[in-house]
Amino acid sequence: MGLREWDSGLEPTPDHARHHRYSWDHPAEARPGGEGLEALTARALAALGEVAAEHPGGVVLVGTHGTFAARVLLAAGRRVDWSVVRDMPMPAVHRVRWDGGPTAVTP
């Protein structure tokens, strides 16, 4: 199943924010050995679709990291960019309704 955090292909560095911003500005690009943000979005939606199919009409709690959650929220219609991800509170709770795809629900 695809419920895992984004593999940016980056080693931890003091200037990681610059690289993450670049990834958000160029979501189709992937670093060697890493995953592009568009690929993460597709994987996240497929994984959540599997979970939704296993629990039709049910309520499911998924715990994850910020980039995974942000890409799902983006696909669900929220305006999400690097500044939103950078400033995302931790922990945070986001409600997403699944009806053949994600819809962001205001908390």
Rosetta blueprint (number, residue, H / E / L):
1 M L
2 G L
3 L L
4 R L
5 E L
6 W L
7 D L
8 S L
9 G L
10 L L
11 E L
12 P L
13 T L
14 P L
15 D L
16 H H
17 A H
18 R H
19 H H
20 H H
21 R H
22 Y H
23 S H
24 W H
25 D H
26 H L
27 P L
28 A L
29 E L
30 A L
31 R L
32 P L
33 G L
34 G L
35 E L
36 G L
37 L H
38 E H
39 A H
40 L H
41 T H
42 A H
43 R H
44 A H
45 L H
46 A H
47 A H
48 L H
49 G H
50 E H
51 V H
52 A H
53 A H
54 E H
55 H L
56 P L
57 G L
58 G L
59 V L
60 V L
61 L L
62 V L
63 G L
64 T L
65 H L
66 G H
67 T H
68 F H
69 A H
70 A H
71 R H
72 V H
73 L H
74 L H
75 A H
76 A L
77 G L
78 R L
79 R L
80 V L
81 D L
82 W H
83 S H
84 V H
85 V H
86 R H
87 D L
88 M L
89 P L
90 M L
91 P L
92 A L
93 V L
94 H L
95 R E
96 V E
97 R E
98 W E
99 D L
100 G L
101 G L
102 P E
103 T E
104 A E
105 V E
106 T L
107 P L
